[in-house]
């Protein structure tokens, strides 16, 4: 149901872009106005969310320790799993952001006869997640060849690496295949595992479908008869970044579909769970050092509370304490 | 327990990880006997100045909420979103990848899909979406937004009191989303309208009033310690000194109160007393701060602060140099991660230095409170203790990492070091069930009540099952732990799932092994049970002794 809803949304988006450009001829709207609006929404929305998060206080240092603390010099300290210093935290965050350290720990619990609980390794989610995110990043970086003349230095290296196997012409990029495969896996995983199906919302499927649509439309554009003229694309892209936009006539519907999906992704991003991209860096259980007893953390909204003081306590129990011969502050 | 309890076979046979319903958005909950906790009695709420004291029960149709309960909760949520970045962020960034789903002991033991950490959080998140996000306001259920209704509130009560704040899910979450944070704040919100449970509010009120969670008055506390001193003398022939409220002592010692009135905690207390005597520690107990455990942690950040305040206040009044803390789990979460922030800075204390070895406890130099595992492991490392491991040969221990010391401190190797120094035998449970991946006892965070027994057996299944594995394969016969809640709740759990395994503390093992100057020949351990190799004649007399005790 949620998946169907998400699929319906994608079909509507597809139809909007086709009708908008092919029927209504709103090429300027879809080639210039919507992309600009989407980027603006992305930037403003992203910054707004980060500021909103940053404005929320961090009253306590609540690191989740996943290894040995730093205590005695003769006990090996786990500097990346229970970091004690800022460098340790940076290392921990790098492992988390670049290699999905925590997801790598994943296990699968099974209840066998007996009862006997067994925990097997479960690395598929980690692998698919890693492949998807890295592919997406490389693809994004590859696109910089459209936005700068000459293309930035890193693009050609990435392209030749990514096209290492030199299959087909134009050459098939490894990431093109990888991102589709990873997204397909993530989708099937959601449908296939009853637990996952149960927790998945329409918005979870929507994000998957949207990025899949971008990938597929991009691949179609590069490798099929629906090809967009690369010179036209570069002309539009350069126009957009130099704020002198113009839309070449012959750019083709597949390009508009692709661009529209990308625009929707950018516009949708700050209002969705995709903000985990920024959020991971601010997660208090991961980005703070486990040096609580060594360095004091201050709660910015701390306020005095009602306590039961020693004096009040002794007043209440003086008689019984006296009878028991316990030391007192005041005899009466 | 007069009523027939579900058998282990029935319980395990009925677990199915496949959700039965199609959607979780329906909040209806069936309050099945054995799976929920009694409501807090009004007098204890009144004593603590908490809102909406009244007599009520979760199975009542009418929970006697204030008329504006919904506004109170939503306003409470609004305030907390600003106060806790954790909450704000954890509401926003979950992608529902499901990595946490089968990491929760309550899910593993119940199969109830709302015990998947992701869904437990969604219970609150759905309300957050409805009232605090644009998408939720417009798209409603499609993006998982729900109206806050009485039924949702009842669902919160049911599931946020089926979370022990153990943080295991947070280890596996790619963003470190910590359900403990969400549960703590959801409980705070419910407390605003007077929804809370007895086994949190009553101990909190007792701690506030008398200093310990059973409400034992100062002279009763002194009696308990005195009794333990006598008992230790009977066992070892040595009369130890255990000062209470002694001004000018070098160290204030704070332990969970269960250590001096509950079993098997009590044997750990005997271990502390023996150790402190043997090394000649200048220390004192306090009757005012006689509880290290902090039931406020399970109630609200404010209550945690109110209860925790006693420790520093007492250290200041007594003029000690620093504080030593006993074997306790959530007590140490509070001390390590909260105390300095809540009630510090403790600038009237000195940076902790072991008076025996001269070791500076650098890692505790600001909070000025040292974990007894850090303290004792340092003594052993510096050869300050004479230990006869063979006195523990009748025990084959394994070690249960308590949630909070492992995931909230990183205290992992110190206890193992002490165990290995005190015992010839030691076997670890499977690696997915120990250290940072340890499983909760299933009864933490205020859920260790008799009325909640079935849920405790369910939540404790993963721990018990791992224990069963080493019991069957290696002959493990005692589960050691450094947490008072563990010591209270693991015995019935193990009796249910894996009979034949006892529960004990590490300082109990230490007390057994510790050779004290001038002690009489020991024929029994601190429990009064005969040591391995002791002849049967003596065994008989020792049994009599233990019965007398």
Boltz contact constraints between the chains, C-beta under 6 A:
constraints:
  - contact:
      token1: [A, 5]
      token2: [B, 142]
      max_distance: 6.0
  - contact:
      token1: [A, 53]
      token2: [B, 88]
      max_distance: 6.0
  - contact:
      token1: [A, 53]
      token2: [B, 89]
      max_distance: 6.0
  - contact:
      token1: [A, 56]
      token2: [B, 82]
      max_distance: 6.0
  - contact:
      token1: [A, 56]
      token2: [B, 85]
      max_distance: 6.0
  - contact:
      token1: [A, 56]
      token2: [B, 88]
      max_distance: 6.0
  - contact:
      token1: [A, 57]
      token2: [B, 83]
      max_distance: 6.0
  - contact:
      token1: [A, 58]
      token2: [B, 85]
      max_distance: 6.0
  - contact:
      token1: [A, 60]
      token2: [B, 338]
      max_distance: 6.0
  - contact:
      token1: [A, 60]
      token2: [B, 341]
      max_distance: 6.0
  - contact:
      token1: [A, 62]
      token2: [B, 337]
      max_distance: 6.0
  - contact:
      token1: [A, 64]
      token2: [B, 167]
      max_distance: 6.0
  - contact:
      token1: [A, 64]
      token2: [B, 170]
      max_distance: 6.0
  - contact:
      token1: [A, 64]
      token2: [B, 176]
      max_distance: 6.0
  - contact:
      token1: [A, 64]
      token2: [B, 407]
      max_distance: 6.0
  - contact:
      token1: [A, 65]
      token2: [B, 407]
      max_distance: 6.0
  - contact:
      token1: [A, 65]
      token2: [B, 410]
      max_distance: 6.0
  - contact:
      token1: [A, 66]
      token2: [B, 171]
      max_distance: 6.0
  - contact:
      token1: [A, 66]
      token2: [B, 436]
      max_distance: 6.0
  - contact:
      token1: [A, 68]
      token2: [B, 410]
      max_distance: 6.0
  - contact:
      token1: [A, 68]
      token2: [B, 412]
      max_distance: 6.0
  - contact:
      token1: [A, 68]
      token2: [B, 413]
      max_distance: 6.0
  - contact:
      token1: [A, 69]
      token2: [B, 409]
      max_distance: 6.0
  - contact:
      token1: [A, 69]
      token2: [B, 410]
      max_distance: 6.0
  - contact:
      token1: [A, 70]
      token2: [B, 363]
      max_distance: 6.0
  - contact:
      token1: [A, 71]
      token2: [B, 363]
      max_distance: 6.0
  - contact:
      token1: [A, 71]
      token2: [B, 374]
      max_distance: 6.0
  - contact:
      token1: [A, 75]
      token2: [B, 413]
      max_distance: 6.0
  - contact:
      token1: [A, 82]
      token2: [B, 410]
      max_distance: 6.0
  - contact:
      token1: [A, 100]
      token2: [B, 174]
      max_distance: 6.0
  - contact:
      token1: [A, 102]
      token2: [B, 172]
      max_distance: 6.0
  - contact:
      token1: [A, 102]
      token2: [B, 174]
      max_distance: 6.0
  - contact:
      token1: [A, 103]
      token2: [B, 99]
      max_distance: 6.0
  - contact:
      token1: [A, 103]
      token2: [B, 174]
      max_distance: 6.0
  - contact:
      token1: [A, 105]
      token2: [B, 172]
      max_distance: 6.0
  - contact:
      token1: [A, 106]
      token2: [B, 99]
      max_distance: 6.0
  - contact:
      token1: [A, 107]
      token2: [B, 432]
      max_distance: 6.0
  - contact:
      token1: [A, 109]
      token2: [B, 102]
      max_distance: 6.0
  - contact:
      token1: [A, 109]
      token2: [B, 108]
      max_distance: 6.0
  - contact:
      token1: [A, 111]
      token2: [B, 15]
      max_distance: 6.0
  - contact:
      token1: [A, 115]
      token2: [B, 12]
      max_distance: 6.0
  - contact:
      token1: [A, 117]
      token2: [B, 462]
      max_distance: 6.0
  - contact:
      token1: [A, 117]
      token2: [B, 465]
      max_distance: 6.0
  - contact:
      token1: [A, 119]
      token2: [B, 432]
      max_distance: 6.0
  - contact:
      token1: [A, 194]
      token2: [B, 18]
      max_distance: 6.0
  - contact:
      token1: [A, 194]
      token2: [B, 19]
      max_distance: 6.0
  - contact:
      token1: [A, 195]
      token2: [B, 101]
      max_distance: 6.0
  - contact:
      token1: [A, 196]
      token2: [B, 98]
      max_distance: 6.0
  - contact:
      token1: [A, 198]
      token2: [B, 19]
      max_distance: 6.0
  - contact:
      token1: [A, 198]
      token2: [B, 113]
      max_distance: 6.0
  - contact:
      token1: [A, 199]
      token2: [B, 96]
      max_distance: 6.0
  - contact:
      token1: [A, 199]
      token2: [B, 118]
      max_distance: 6.0
  - contact:
      token1: [A, 199]
      token2: [B, 119]
      max_distance: 6.0
  - contact:
      token1: [A, 201]
      token2: [B, 144]
      max_distance: 6.0
  - contact:
      token1: [A, 202]
      token2: [B, 142]
      max_distance: 6.0
  - contact:
      token1: [A, 203]
      token2: [B, 143]
      max_distance: 6.0
  - contact:
      token1: [A, 204]
      token2: [B, 96]
      max_distance: 6.0
  - contact:
      token1: [A, 271]
      token2: [B, 135]
      max_distance: 6.0
  - contact:
      token1: [A, 273]
      token2: [B, 95]
      max_distance: 6.0
  - contact:
      token1: [A, 275]
      token2: [B, 93]
      max_distance: 6.0
  - contact:
      token1: [A, 276]
      token2: [B, 93]
      max_distance: 6.0
  - contact:
      token1: [A, 276]
      token2: [B, 95]
      max_distance: 6.0
  - contact:
      token1: [A, 276]
      token2: [B, 175]
      max_distance: 6.0
  - contact:
      token1: [A, 279]
      token2: [B, 89]
      max_distance: 6.0
  - contact:
      token1: [A, 279]
      token2: [B, 93]
      max_distance: 6.0
  - contact:
      token1: [A, 280]
      token2: [B, 175]
      max_distance: 6.0
  - contact:
      token1: [A, 282]
      token2: [B, 89]
      max_distance: 6.0
  - contact:
      token1: [A, 283]
      token2: [B, 175]
      max_distance: 6.0
  - contact:
      token1: [A, 283]
      token2: [B, 176]
      max_distance: 6.0
  - contact:
      token1: [A, 284]
      token2: [B, 85]
      max_distance: 6.0
  - contact:
      token1: [A, 284]
      token2: [B, 86]
      max_distance: 6.0
  - contact:
      token1: [A, 285]
      token2: [B, 170]
      max_distance: 6.0
  - contact:
      token1: [A, 285]
      token2: [B, 176]
      max_distance: 6.0
  - contact:
      token1: [A, 285]
      token2: [B, 178]
      max_distance: 6.0
  - contact:
      token1: [A, 286]
      token2: [B, 176]
      max_distance: 6.0
  - contact:
      token1: [A, 290]
      token2: [B, 410]
      max_distance: 6.0
  - contact:
      token1: [A, 292]
      token2: [B, 336]
      max_distance: 6.0
  - contact:
      token1: [A, 292]
      token2: [B, 337]
      max_distance: 6.0
  - contact:
      token1: [A, 293]
      token2: [B, 336]
      max_distance: 6.0
  - contact:
      token1: [A, 293]
      token2: [B, 363]
      max_distance: 6.0
  - contact:
      token1: [A, 293]
      token2: [B, 364]
      max_distance: 6.0
  - contact:
      token1: [A, 293]
      token2: [B, 367]
      max_distance: 6.0
  - contact:
      token1: [A, 294]
      token2: [B, 363]
      max_distance: 6.0
  - contact:
      token1: [A, 294]
      token2: [B, 365]
      max_distance: 6.0
  - contact:
      token1: [A, 294]
      token2: [B, 366]
      max_distance: 6.0
  - contact:
      token1: [A, 296]
      token2: [B, 340]
      max_distance: 6.0
  - contact:
      token1: [A, 296]
      token2: [B, 344]
      max_distance: 6.0
  - contact:
      token1: [A, 296]
      token2: [B, 345]
      max_distance: 6.0
  - contact:
      token1: [A, 296]
      token2: [B, 366]
      max_distance: 6.0
  - contact:
      token1: [A, 297]
      token2: [B, 341]
      max_distance: 6.0
  - contact:
      token1: [A, 299]
      token2: [B, 341]
      max_distance: 6.0
  - contact:
      token1: [A, 301]
      token2: [B, 83]
      max_distance: 6.0
  - contact:
      token1: [A, 305]
      token2: [B, 302]
      max_distance: 6.0
  - contact:
      token1: [A, 305]
      token2: [B, 305]
      max_distance: 6.0
  - contact:
      token1: [A, 305]
      token2: [B, 306]
      max_distance: 6.0
  - contact:
      token1: [A, 307]
      token2: [B, 306]
      max_distance: 6.0
  - contact:
      token1: [A, 307]
      token2: [B, 309]
      max_distance: 6.0
  - contact:
      token1: [A, 308]
      token2: [B, 208]
      max_distance: 6.0
  - contact:
      token1: [A, 310]
      token2: [B, 288]
      max_distance: 6.0
  - contact:
      token1: [A, 310]
      token2: [B, 317]
      max_distance: 6.0
  - contact:
      token1: [A, 313]
      token2: [B, 288]
      max_distance: 6.0
  - contact:
      token1: [A, 317]
      token2: [B, 217]
      max_distance: 6.0
  - contact:
      token1: [A, 317]
      token2: [B, 218]
      max_distance: 6.0
  - contact:
      token1: [A, 320]
      token2: [B, 217]
      max_distance: 6.0
  - contact:
      token1: [A, 320]
      token2: [B, 219]
      max_distance: 6.0
  - contact:
      token1: [A, 321]
      token2: [B, 218]
      max_distance: 6.0
  - contact:
      token1: [A, 324]
      token2: [B, 219]
      max_distance: 6.0
  - contact:
      token1: [A, 324]
      token2: [B, 222]
      max_distance: 6.0
  - contact:
      token1: [A, 326]
      token2: [B, 222]
      max_distance: 6.0
  - contact:
      token1: [A, 327]
      token2: [B, 245]
      max_distance: 6.0
